[in-house]
């Protein structure tokens, strides 16, 4: 089991969700987050005064999949989230030791 | 200019004057004769105050007019709405942790000054008890005797509005003027200090200014200087602007300024506030005509100037930075409204357009200069109201149309215009502006010094960091844990 964490543009969340559901990845959690990468924020002007806004709004999507679905999930997210411009985001994959479904007490892959 | 045909030529800025003239000339049929009669009448009106020693000699007693009084009542409601509008305008600019405190600095004055005005403010501004050209008197405290027993008595000879509606209307101006100053002091001033400052400033700076300009005092059309201020370019905007300038200098910048500067936390609030201000300004300038019949002009110049200024500000941004901004549109509109305030009933449309565009350009430059010298007039209260009010006042002198400055209502100013033209009136306005700067500047400094010594001006650095919404009011605008 692997946890896939993707930090993406807020405008791409719906497309990513549909792409994951299409390959049978059901269940995910999203977070409102702010951050910067190579993009290093953006410049805004108010009454002619410049402000650099370093931390931009992003959405962090977290989902857990079985090992055989990792590559499919990564390509689904990448294709749905890509614009080709700086700021498309990143995907992180980490191992997961245990999953428990609270309602039934199921453990392991059957709980995903 | 669009003339409505009246007995004896074009319209004047005061419909009551038109009505008086129509009646007086009703029997004169020949157009030439009528023209001569009007010239003679104007000549006589200009001479009368000199001969009689009293300017009011030229004005006849008029019965209270329902439509004119209704204009004042409607105008009062419109001007009142400007204060919550200003609260939104300012509130949008600050950080989320200070928005309630910023809005309260305006909104609270609807309570404080609303009471002060009725108790003593109106009397200090418009009573004549002290027989001084600088301060009114105490005879009309609690609005004692204003409007007679039934509240429907006319304001004065030559005016068909009720005195009670006038007192109400003026009260709305008294509320918003100190509120404008708050833009210079947000995010750091102690609310208790603001309470005492607003109270004392209203009584000792605003009321004398209103007396001097509008109450037949030193600066106005019945006084020494003879400056004309249609709806408060001097009394409201220069006074608030200079108050803001001086108090910024005394209170000092926000902690960590300028590195700690943040972009506005809610730009839609700024647009909402500017929209409410524009709407309310129809009362502020429009109803300052005091007569429904001719108020169309002052409504028109007001909105035209705002339009021209909005456009100017956005075009400057478009050329300089590549994009017109929403904050720029809102700021430009307010600048244009400030600029036309002293001129609204004294100029025609081309002049209104020039005033709007020139004020927006001047305020834009002022905002850039303020940023360049890192002066923490946080929300540009001086850069917009002070600079806009000054430009508006000076342009009113330079551009006022003599036909719109009738001698019976503005004896000294009409005399200046007749003898020296707009150049002479411009000089009079320079004098009025300088005197206002001096008086308001010193008054503000003295009041701040007293308030600072007694209650302290600023919150502590820790409180500033925490945010004034919680520190001053125990509230937060946005619940961080909304489920």
Interface residues (C-beta under 8 A of the other chain):
Chain A: X44 X45 X46 X47 X48 X49 X51 X53
Chain B: X261 X262 X263 X264 X317 X320 X321 X323 X325 X327 X328 X331 X364 X367 X368 X371 X380
